[in-house]
């Protein structure tokens, strides 16, 4: 099954062109789900698992893979469906997500498909805020669901959204700074918003790259000097309709936006993104989600923007 990921390095050419590749898989039924290939390290038959006492129910156990211990999570149970068999019959998708490596237990893995982000749509409004979907698309006349893994991870592992005492060494006048936050995950948007609130900085939230670009164009049309009004943009990369790379490219092409400071804040691999920020012209990359690191990156920019103003 690992061979399904052969040649993934050649797929980096998709990034920056509003395209991605999804690895399709199934959980308890016939519904197919997708995960971005760039998040996936390998796909293996479910390895022997060591149980962890008093672990979260979604935690199947830990696997020992090539000298490292990897937690394996039941993705079906994580989204509120029935648990998958834990008899070794399924597969584990080993992925790097939000600075950690974990495996997602699935019943079967299907194939990799090449898509445009403009073919990926937000979930229907009827899904509601409690939905575990972050996006949907269509393939072979079938709905493909993309799971909000950040929401599942937060429910399982928790994690603080508080900035540590001592990190904030300077206060700023909130009216002097404004930040645009772009992320398709409601959980991720609120995490960033919470950090900015602790810094005393106002923000506008956008649910994808297209939504963010429309907001920026609206401010330009209002006559705002974006270089003075907007301190920075904090944008996810993986988003339906328009991804963060494409958003960055469009901003750099617009005469009234081209000098805006852009921080790409994402769960994708840091090594890969370091190359991509240079390609698309972002200012900085930061892996999700560490409140102190985000706060320090914002504080650094706030100081520079204050001095320039």
Secondary structure by P-SEA (a helix, b strand, c coil): ccccccccccccccccccccccccccccccbbbbcccccccccccccbbbbbccccccccbbbbcccbbbbbbccccccccccccccccbbbbccccccbbbbbbbcbbbbbbbbbcccccccccccccccccccccccccbbbbbcaaaaaaaaaccccccccccccccccccccbbbbbbcccaaaaaaaaaaaaaacccccccccaaaaaaaaaaaaaacccccccccbbbbbcccccccaaaaaaaaaaccccccbbbbbcccccaaaaaaaaaaaccccccccccaaaaaaaaaaaaaaaaaac
